[in-house]
Amino acid sequence: MRDLDLPLHALAPAKVNLGLFLGQARADDGRHELVTVMQSISLADELTLQSAPDGAAAAEEEDEVVCPGVPGPSTENLAAAALGAFRDATGWDIGPLRLSIVKRIPVAAGLGGGSADAAATLRLARHASGLGDEALLRELGAQLGADVPAQVSPGRWLAAGAGERLYELPNPSRSFGLLVLPAATGLATAAVCAEADRVGLARAPQTLEGRRRALRAALELGAPVPAVRELLHNDLQEATISLCPEIADTLIEAREAGADLVLVSGSGPTVIGLFPRANGLGRAERAAAGLEGRVPAPICATPVDATFARAMTVAEPG
């Protein structure tokens, strides 16, 4: 088995949901049907893939994931599952690897951080091995979680099913600013979905399909965000506030900071303020400056595409 000649590097951008509509849980796998637009943003983790150094991992011929920013055993990291799934699917025969992750995306925040890392791992493995194609990476991603397939090739995607049915949307015709307001503690997606089921938030299949068509029509020409406000609704927002009432205060905080539109991202608890009008990034930066001293600190971001997150070789110094 050979080693990687040089380390490989990729960014793993977070995603925000520009509208999220929830359906019933499926009988076969328990996952909820949904319709959502996932937009990759410049807030990103950093991943490096390289041959494992001499030591325990190499001696045991096992891959190693180093991710200090996520609690729990590294073997439970979704990126580790992604690397193992890629090896199993392709038969990639290479020595033990070390995957290092620098976390910048808050954990359990509704920003798809774990899914972003898993998707970036699949990109790195494909780049390093020359095996597989994007269709395979999406298939593997669908087995790992609802947010992973759309993050295999970061950008803007309309997702349906349980995230596996994807329609690529054009990048926004002009960039815009986002104000990301993380919470001090995370929320488990499973708990939020259970609360949504408890209060009966799921929509009928025909309603979901109507939202899918409406979102596609609203964004297929590159509009920064849907012009119809009801399409920027998040069905999980009510459930997140039920579990974490302080989210309601954060939504007010984002509005008072000057955001044109505010909503909870994904299963929360992160609140997103959108600045789609002229000079959106500058306005978002001024809003963040006005929240100086907030804990956790506000983050400014912009939309990104696959070029931002491509896998590349890290040149050795000198």
N, C-alpha and C positions, 0 to 999 in steps of 0.2 A: 504493500500500500504506500502510495506516495504522499508527500506533504504539500501544503500550499506554499508556493514560492514566495509570495508576498502577502501581507495582510490586505483584506478587502474592507471597504468602508461604505456605509449607506446611512442616510437619514431616514427616520421613521416619523413622518408627520402625523400629528393629531388630526382628528376630523371633528367637524361640527355638523349638526343636522339642521338643514334649512327646510324645516317641516318634517313631522314624523306622525304617522297615523297607524294605529294599532288594530290588529285583527284578533281573531280567536287563536288559542293554542292548538297546534296540530296534534291529531291523535297518535301519529306514528312516532314522533320524536319530542313532543312537548314544547317545541319552539313556536313562538307567536308569529303569525303572518304579520307583515308590516308593509308600509310604503313610506319611503323616506328619500330625501336627497342628502347624500354625504359629500361634504366639501372638505378637502384636505387644506390644512393651514400651516403657516410657517413655524408654529410651535412644534418642536420635534425632538425625539430621542436620537442618540447617536449610537450606531452599532458597528463593531469591528469583528470580523471573522478571520481567524488565523489558526495555524497548526498549534495544537496544545504543546506547551513547553514540557520538557522532561519532568516527570513527576508522577503523582498518583493517577491523574486522568490518562496520561499517555500509557502508563504501565498497565492500566486496566482496560485500555482501548475503548474508553468512553468519552463522549463529548462533554464539555464543561461549559456551563453558562454562568457568567459573572455579572450580577446585576444588584449592586448594593442598595439601589433605590426601591426595591420591592421586597417586602417581608416574606418569610417562608422559604422552604427548600428550593434551590435553583431548579431541581427536577420538575417542580410544579409550575415553572414559568411557561407561559404559552409559547414563547420563542423556542424553548427546548422541545416542546411537542412538535412545533413546525419543522425543526431540523430533523427530528426523528422520522416524521412523516415523509419528508422529502427523501431521506435515505431509503426508507422502505419502498417507496413508490418507484424510485429510479435505480436502485441497486448501486448507488454511488459508492465506489470502493476507494476510500481515502482514509488516512490515519485519523486519530482522534483530533477534534477541533476544539478551540476555545472561542466562544461567542461572548464578547464584552458589551454591556449596554450601559450607557450613561443616560440616566432618567432625567428628563425635563418635563415630561407630560405628567400631571398629577395622577395618582393611582385611584381607581374606582371613582372616576370623576365625570363619566359620560362623554369623554373625549376619545375613546377608543385607543388608549395608550398601549394596552397589552396586545390588542389586535394589530396595531401599527407595528409593534416589534415583531410579531409573528409574520406579518406580511413582508417586512424588510428582511427577515431571516430567509424566507423563501426566495426573494430576489437575490440575496447574496449567494445562496446555495446554487441557484441556477447559473449565476455569473461565474462562480468558481468552477463548477463541474461541466458546464456546457450541455447539461442534460435537461430534458423537459422543455415545455413551452408555457406561454401565459395561461393557456386553457388548463393545463395540469395544475399550475399554481392556484388558480381559482377553485378548482375542484378540491384540492387539499385545504384551501382556506375555508371553504364551506363546511368542511368536517371539523374545523377548529372553532368557528364562531361566526355569528351573523355579520359582524363588522369586518371580518378579514378579507373576503373576496374583493370588496370595493377598494381596499387599501393595497392590494397587490400592485396596482398601477395607480398611484395617487393622482387625484384630480377632482372631478365632479361627476358623480354617478347617481342615477336614479335606481334605487334598489327596491325589489319586491320579493315575494315569497318570504323566506326567513333570511333574506340578505343575499341569496344565491342567484336571483334573477336580476340581471344588471342591464341598464341601458346607459351608454356613455353620453353625457351631456357636454356641450362645448364649454371651454373655459369662459369665465365671465369676460365680457367685452371690455371692461375696465376693472382695475383692481379696486378694492375697498378695504376699509379698516374694520377690525374686530377688537372689541374689548373683552378679554377673558377674565372672569371673576371666579377663581376657584374657592372652594369651601375648605374649612379646617379639617373636616373628616369626609370620608368617602361614603358612597351608597352602593350596595351590591345590586347589580342588575336584576338578579333573581328576586330579591325582596321587593324591588319597585314593580316588577311585572306581577308579582303575587298581589300586591296592593291594588294595582290596576284591575286585576281580575275581581278582587273583593268588592270594589266599588262599581264594577260593571262598565269599564271604559272601552271595551273592545267594540269595533265597528263591524257591520255586516260586510260580506265579501263584495257585494256590488258597490257599496260605498267606498271601500278601499280602491276598487278599480277606477271609480270616478276620480278619486284623488290622484291616482297614478297618472291618468290621462291629463288632468288639469296641471299637475306639476311639470309634466313633459312639455306641454304646450307653453307654459309660462317661461320656461328656461331654455327651450331648444334654439333660440336665437342669441343666447349669450347674455340675457339680462343678469345683472349682478345678484338680485334676489327676486322672488316672485312679487309682482306688483299687487296681487290680491292678498290682503293681509291674512285672510283665513287659511291660506296655504302655508303660512309660516307658523302655524299652530303645532304644538307638541302634545300629543295625547297623553304622554307620560308625566307631563308637568303637574297635573293635579295629584297624582300618586306620590311624586317626589316631595311636594309641599306637605302632604299628609304625613309622610315619614320624617320630614325635616322642615318644620315650619319656618325656620329662619331664611329659607330660600325666598319666601315672599318678600322679605326685607331686602334681599340682594337684588331682586328684580327692580324694586323701587330705587335702590342705589344706582343701578345701571341707567335707569331712565333719567334720574336727577343729574347724572354725570354727563348727559347730553346725547345718549344713544338714540338713533332714530327708531330702532326696533329692538326688543329684548325678548329672550326666551331661554328656557332651560335646554342645554344640549344633551341629547340622548336620554339616558336614565338618570342624569344629574350626578351630583348636585351643582355642577358648574353652570353659571349663568353667562350667556353671551349677549353682548351689546353690539349691534350691527350699525355701521356707518356707511351706507351704500351711496350717499350723495357725494358731491364734489369734495375733493380733499379729505376723503374718508379716513386715510391713515393718519394724517395730521390731526384731525379732530379726535380720533381714538387716542392718540398719544397725549393730547391735551387733557382728555378725560382721565387717563391714567395718572397724569401728573397731579390732577386735582384730588386723586385718591391716595396721595402719598401717605405712608404710614399704615395703610390697610394691611391686615394680616389674614390670609396669605396675600402677597402682593399682586396687584393687577398685572395682566400680560397683554401686550399689543401684538396683533398678528395680521397677516394678509393671506388671501388664497394662494395656493401653490399647485403645481402640476407634477407629472411624473419626472420631468427633468430635474427638479429640485431633489428628488429622492433616489436618483439612479445609483446603482452599485458601481464602485470604482476601486481601482488598485491604489493602495497607499504607498507612495514611493518611499524608499528608505532614505534617511538623511545622509547627506554627503554624496 
